[in-house]
Amino acid sequence: MPFWMPGCRTTSSFRGGGRGRIEVSKEPWYIDPTRYGIAVPDYMHNVRTTISDLGSLGTDMITGIEPGAALMTKIETDVVPQYHLHSSFVEATTPAMLSELEQAYSMKEPFVFLAWSPHWMNQEYEFRYLSDPMNAMRSVDVPQTPHSVMRDSLAEDDPAAYTLINAMRLDEGQIGSLELEINKVDDPETGVRRWLEEKANMELVRPWIESAKRAQEE
């Protein structure tokens, strides 16, 4: 399965919680730079490009996600005080934040939130990530390299699956459109099949499938 492994750039095997060894793919499955930070909808013209602009904003809240996210702590302990923001920073579940974003966006209301990519929100809404000129977030928002993680015996047990996973390459638009199709239906498999009805998506996936078939036949 695709999985975030920040900073991993080579294939490696290591112990995973006492449940056996796992392998990190040599090449990342996500080919665009990741993004992570405070964002605002494009219709909020009084906020230009940086976190500093939030001082002129007419809202008193920044909506975050689960408290376990690394950026959550940084925003509360470093970003808010360093930028002298008067907005309260509110924790929420990811679904709750996205629901509030949808409501605010439909009514063109001011809304400041925590965003990241890859995620379907980047295709569904027009918004911009605010830069951090004071570097209050330190390295938390630095672009990362998402790799696939597999058990290290997968290559021998299921060479087709192993080859398919290692062949996968998706950019921001592709994974966003895939997630949106899955969101439209109750069954993820149905969403994937609908996504594959687009010729460009099928052509993208075809080499992965062919590689998996060859691995199965060897």
Secondary structure as UniProt FT lines:
FT   STRAND          2..3
FT   TURN            6..7
FT   STRAND          12..15
FT   TURN            17..18
FT   STRAND          21..24
FT   STRAND          35..41
FT   TURN            42..43
FT   TURN            45..46
FT   HELIX           51..56
FT   STRAND          61..63
FT   TURN            67..68
FT   HELIX           70..74
FT   HELIX           75..79
FT   HELIX           80..82
FT   TURN            83..84
FT   STRAND          88..90
FT   HELIX           94..107
FT   STRAND          112..117
FT   HELIX           121..124
FT   STRAND          127..129
FT   TURN            133..134
FT   TURN            136..141
FT   STRAND          147..151
FT   TURN            152..153
FT   HELIX           154..157
FT   HELIX           159..167
FT   HELIX           172..183
FT   HELIX           188..196
FT   HELIX           199..217
//
